[in-house]
């Protein structure tokens, strides 16, 4: 039996239609407020990039706002904001998505803009646009990665966990050398390969009836031709890490810190879900085992956490982290961090801990789905990455079915201390 009470579950209406060009359209009416969320997921992320061409997926997140055949450069966002929209885009290892939420009366504008850049972006892709957005990405890297304490941690963790030639062997931001070498022709080829209606999912959630949503999708997107389905990167699971790969560096950071990483199963599997709940018990928030031991009880660390970074291409990444207090040797912090991990592997987690972890998941999940923009994003995610948006309505029950023994077994299979990597930051001495 599950180790929790039956969670609250609210099924949301989900209707699907596929246009002749392959675009998958999801409609979910919600008339609570006169607003609508438009969310477009493309099955392209950094794992789809070729060697020597890293950073293209993220680059296009920026380029897509720089104009198309009927929209002058830089006006895409302004047109939406003038209609009362909030608008943004994100890129990850497995996908890129574009989204806006706006009053119902702006739905046609949003769909037209999304369709115009999907169908005609190459008409407006110039050397100037490419150069401008390349500089924007470089500045983003300087501000978010290079000049922030521990900002390069993910790069090092990726390098420790994945082979260099693996689809996940580089960060989403990519190599600046690769971006510098990119030509307009390279950019055009990337767009033509991946930005296709048959490689996308469009979600329309909110104040719009199902048939209206499908009809509007046909009106604006139906004339965009399909293309060859892009190749799928290698998704064979990687074996566990061996040899205890290690990186140590001296950096301008406020305190010494240690990261441990493991290769985990792919996201969307019951084993990953069980590990994720175990990671919550181990390292999420002030009630977690790592925080209680390293921060509160032993006062060795300023902060401590653990998490699973779910990826769909065969192998995910799990990590545990602690930042040492002033005067505490990082080796001591590392040893106690590892001790707590070994303890959870030996003893498992308690029913109370599992109930708490499930409650945290349920609260977050229900809070997210309460908003039409987050709901549209979830539909796009589960349709694109896991093949079925209806999994959104099944998610709570899936997680609730996990038992303490499931968690113990999954953690033991994944967090073997002999199959980890180690990253240590040492504070530069003045």
KARA-V92529 format. One record per pair of residues at least 12 apart in sequence whose C-alpha atoms are under 6 Angstrom apart, sorted by the first residue. I is the first residue (numbers start at 1). J is the second residue. D is the distance in whole Angstrom. If there is no record, write none. Layout:
i: (I,I)
j: (J,J)
d: (D,D)
This chain:
i: (2,2,3,3,4,11,13,14,15,21,21,22,22,23,23,23,24,25,25,25,26,27,27,27,27,28,29,29,29,29,29,30,30,31,34,34,34,35,35,35,35,36,36,36,36,36,36,37,37,37,37,37,38,38,38,38,39,39,39,39,39,40,40,40,40,41,41,41,41,42,42,42,42,43,43,44,44,45,45,45,45,45,45,46,46,47,47,47,52,53,54,54,55,55,58,68,68,68,68,69,69,69,84,85,85,86,86,87,87,93,112,115,115,119,127,149,155,196,197,198,203,205,205,235,235,236,237,237,240,240,241,241,242,244,244,245,246,246,246,247,248,248,249,250,250,250,250,251,251,252,253,255,256,256,256,256,256,257,257,257,257,257,258,258,258,258,259,259,259,259,260,260,260,260,261,261,261,261,262,262,262,263,263,264,264,264,264,265,265,266,266,266,266,266,267,267,267,271,274,275,275,275,276,278,279,279,283,283,284,290,291,300,300,301,301,301,302,302,302,303,303,304,304,305,305,306,306,307,345,348)
j: (401,403,351,403,355,393,28,28,27,225,226,197,198,197,198,200,201,201,202,203,203,203,204,205,210,205,205,206,207,208,209,206,207,207,103,104,207,102,103,104,207,101,102,104,205,206,207,100,101,204,205,373,99,100,203,204,98,99,202,203,376,97,98,201,202,97,200,201,380,95,96,199,200,95,199,95,96,57,92,93,94,95,96,93,172,93,167,168,178,178,174,175,173,174,91,117,120,121,124,120,123,124,102,101,102,100,101,99,100,172,220,220,221,224,184,253,171,226,226,226,376,372,376,313,314,314,314,315,263,419,419,420,419,420,421,421,421,422,423,423,423,424,425,425,426,427,428,427,428,428,427,427,323,324,425,426,427,322,323,324,424,425,321,322,423,424,320,321,422,423,319,320,421,422,318,319,420,421,317,318,420,316,317,315,316,317,414,315,316,311,312,314,315,316,310,311,312,410,407,407,410,411,308,407,306,307,305,306,305,304,304,324,325,323,324,325,323,324,325,322,323,321,322,320,321,319,320,319,412,408)
d: (5,5,6,6,5,5,5,5,5,6,5,6,4,5,5,6,5,6,5,6,5,6,5,6,6,5,6,5,6,6,6,4,5,5,6,5,6,6,4,5,6,6,6,5,6,4,5,6,4,6,5,5,6,5,6,5,6,4,6,5,6,6,5,6,5,4,5,5,6,6,5,6,4,5,6,5,6,5,6,5,4,4,6,5,5,5,4,5,6,5,5,6,5,4,6,5,6,4,5,5,6,6,6,5,4,5,5,6,4,6,6,6,6,6,6,5,6,6,6,6,6,6,6,5,5,5,4,5,6,6,5,6,5,6,5,5,6,5,6,5,6,5,5,6,5,6,6,6,5,6,5,5,6,5,5,5,5,6,4,6,6,5,6,6,6,5,6,4,6,5,5,5,6,5,5,4,5,5,6,5,5,6,5,6,5,5,6,5,6,6,5,5,5,5,5,5,5,6,5,6,6,6,6,6,6,5,4,4,6,6,5,6,6,5,4,5,6,6,5,6,5,5,4,6,5,6,4,6,5,5)
